[in-house]
Amino acid sequence: MDETGLPLSPKPPKLLCKTGSRAFNAVTGGDKSQITIVGCVSAGGYQVPPMVIYDRKTLHADMVKGEVGGTLYGLSQKGWIDQELFRLWFKYHFLRYIPPERPVILLMDGHSTHYCPETMVLAAKERVVVFALPPNTTHVSQPLDKGCFGPLKAAWKSVCHEYCVKNPGRAVTRYTFSELFSQAWMQSMNMRNIISGFMVVSMYDKYRFVVYDRS
């Protein structure tokens, strides 16, 4: 499990132009806000539907149009995850989608927003082993970082650019986010990318994780 941010106005893609050309441009918006995405995947190549966190107090119906099926929404002042949102994600989303076999190991970083007594008690009750990745190692030990979030951000940049080109004068907003995000999510969060993230991590011996069956 991990989070990432998708800007409403990503940098436009690089352009290929003829030498000496002067009349070329790329389209982007002016909103520098980011939408937080919570992703969770397994070594088998499967994914839990995303959690989308908006910097709003209420969720408008138009903000979920075209969403990824099963998406969970959170609201916070700055659009970031906090302990309460993580507890809700764990209790009502993560536990809903994982298989019934136990124990289950959950790999994530050690950020304070992921830990509160209520969540840890629930994890113990549900036989979910929470494993905090070593500090300053997630760039090599986090499968989502290695295999999924890069392609997701590249796909997001592409679909936003295409939207702006096809809709002159319109920018990507929170009300068009879900429909565009679903396109980027479907393109990038596939079994091949997910499994490759775990395969890359397994190449780093010092960060290899082994789960022993004690049954």
C-alpha positions in Angstrom: 0.0 0.0 0.0 1.2 3.5 -0.8 0.0 6.9 -1.8 0.9 9.3 -4.6 -0.3 12.7 -5.8 -1.6 13.5 -9.3 -1.5 17.2 -10.2 -4.5 18.7 -11.9 -2.1 20.5 -14.2 0.7 18.1 -15.0 3.6 19.2 -17.2 2.8 18.7 -20.8 4.6 16.0 -22.7 7.7 16.7 -24.8 7.0 17.7 -28.4 8.7 16.5 -31.5 9.1 19.4 -34.0 11.0 20.0 -37.2 14.3 21.8 -36.9 13.7 25.6 -37.0 10.0 25.4 -36.1 8.8 28.3 -34.0 5.0 27.8 -34.0 4.6 24.9 -31.5 3.0 24.7 -28.1 1.6 22.3 -25.5 -1.6 22.8 -23.5 -1.9 22.6 -19.7 -4.0 24.3 -17.0 -3.1 26.6 -14.2 -4.4 24.8 -11.1 -1.4 23.5 -9.1 -3.4 21.3 -6.8 -2.8 17.6 -6.4 -5.2 14.8 -5.8 -4.0 12.0 -3.5 -4.4 8.4 -4.7 -4.1 5.4 -2.4 -3.1 2.2 -4.2 -2.8 -1.3 -2.9 -1.6 -4.3 -5.0 -0.5 -7.9 -4.4 2.5 -10.0 -5.7 0.0 -12.0 -7.7 -0.8 -9.0 -9.8 -4.1 -8.0 -8.3 -5.2 -4.6 -7.2 -7.6 -3.1 -4.6 -9.7 -0.3 -6.2 -8.1 3.1 -5.4 -8.9 5.6 -2.7 -9.2 9.2 -4.0 -8.7 12.0 -1.4 -10.1 15.5 -2.3 -9.2 18.7 -0.5 -12.9 19.4 0.1 -15.5 19.2 2.9 -18.2 17.7 0.7 -18.2 15.3 -2.3 -20.2 16.6 -5.3 -21.9 14.0 -7.5 -20.0 15.3 -10.6 -16.7 14.5 -8.9 -17.3 10.7 -9.2 -18.6 10.5 -12.8 -16.6 8.0 -14.8 -14.8 6.7 -11.7 -12.8 3.5 -11.4 -15.3 0.8 -10.2 -15.2 0.4 -6.4 -13.3 3.6 -5.7 -13.4 4.8 -2.1 -13.4 8.6 -1.5 -11.9 10.6 1.4 -12.1 14.3 2.2 -9.5 16.3 4.2 -8.5 19.9 4.5 -5.4 19.6 2.4 -6.3 16.6 0.4 -3.8 14.4 2.2 -4.3 11.1 4.0 -4.5 11.1 7.8 -4.9 8.5 10.5 -8.7 8.5 10.4 -8.8 8.2 6.6 -6.3 5.4 6.7 -8.3 3.6 9.4 -11.5 3.9 7.3 -9.5 2.6 4.2 -8.2 -0.4 6.2 -11.5 -1.3 7.8 -14.0 -0.7 5.0 -11.9 -1.1 1.9 -8.7 -3.2 2.4 -10.4 -5.9 4.5 -13.3 -6.0 2.0 -11.1 -6.9 -1.0 -8.4 -9.2 0.4 -8.9 -13.0 0.3 -10.3 -14.7 3.4 -7.1 -16.8 4.0 -5.0 -15.6 6.9 -2.5 -14.4 7.9 -2.0 -11.6 5.3 1.0 -9.3 5.3 0.6 -5.6 4.5 3.7 -3.8 3.3 3.7 0.0 3.7 6.0 2.8 4.8 6.3 4.0 8.4 4.5 7.3 8.0 2.7 8.3 11.2 -0.6 8.7 9.3 -0.7 4.9 8.8 -0.7 4.1 12.5 -3.1 4.6 15.3 -4.1 2.2 18.2 -7.5 1.4 16.7 -6.1 0.4 13.4 -3.4 -1.8 14.9 -5.9 -3.5 17.2 -8.1 -4.2 14.2 -5.2 -5.5 12.2 -4.3 -7.9 15.0 -7.9 -9.1 15.3 -8.1 -9.7 11.5 -4.7 -11.4 11.5 -3.1 -8.8 9.2 0.6 -8.5 9.8 1.6 -4.8 9.2 5.2 -4.6 8.0 6.7 -1.1 7.9 9.3 -0.8 5.2 12.7 0.5 6.4 13.1 4.3 6.4 14.6 5.8 3.3 14.4 2.6 1.3 11.0 2.8 -0.4 12.5 3.9 -3.6 13.8 0.4 -3.9 11.6 -1.6 -1.6 8.1 -0.3 -2.5 6.6 -2.4 -5.4 4.1 0.4 -6.2 7.0 2.9 -6.7 9.0 0.4 -8.8 6.3 -0.8 -11.1 3.1 1.1 -11.0 3.2 4.8 -10.0 5.6 5.7 -12.8 3.4 4.4 -15.5 0.3 5.8 -13.8 1.8 9.4 -13.8 2.9 9.0 -17.4 -0.6 7.9 -18.4 -2.1 10.7 -16.4 0.0 13.3 -18.1 -1.0 11.9 -21.5 -4.7 11.8 -20.9 -4.7 15.3 -19.4 -2.8 16.6 -22.4 -5.2 14.9 -24.8 -8.2 16.3 -22.9 -6.9 19.9 -23.1 -6.2 19.5 -26.8 -9.7 18.2 -27.6 -11.4 20.8 -25.3 -9.8 24.2 -26.1 -10.2 26.6 -23.2 -11.1 23.9 -20.7 -8.7 22.7 -17.9 -8.7 19.6 -15.8 -10.7 20.1 -12.6 -11.9 18.1 -9.7 -15.2 17.6 -11.6 -13.5 16.0 -14.6 -10.8 14.2 -12.6 -12.5 10.9 -12.1 -13.2 10.2 -15.7 -9.7 11.0 -16.8 -8.1 9.3 -13.8 -10.0 6.1 -14.6 -8.4 6.0 -18.1 -4.9 6.4 -16.6 -5.6 3.9 -13.9 -6.8 1.2 -16.4 -3.8 1.8 -18.7 -1.1 1.5 -15.9 -2.4 -0.6 -13.0 -2.3 -3.9 -14.9 -1.1 -7.3 -13.9 2.2 -6.9 -15.8 3.2 -3.7 -14.2 2.2 -4.9 -10.7 4.1 -8.1 -10.9 7.1 -6.4 -12.4 7.2 -4.0 -9.3 7.5 -7.0 -7.0 10.1 -8.7 -9.3 12.3 -5.6 -9.3 12.1 -5.3 -5.5 13.1 -9.0 -5.1 16.4 -8.3 -6.9 17.5 -6.2 -3.9 18.6 -9.0 -1.6 18.9 -6.7 1.5 15.3 -5.7 1.1 13.8 -9.1 0.2 10.8 -10.2 2.3 10.0 -13.8 3.1 6.7 -14.9 4.7 6.9 -18.2 6.6 3.9 -20.5 6.9 3.7 -21.4 10.6 0.6 -23.6 10.2 
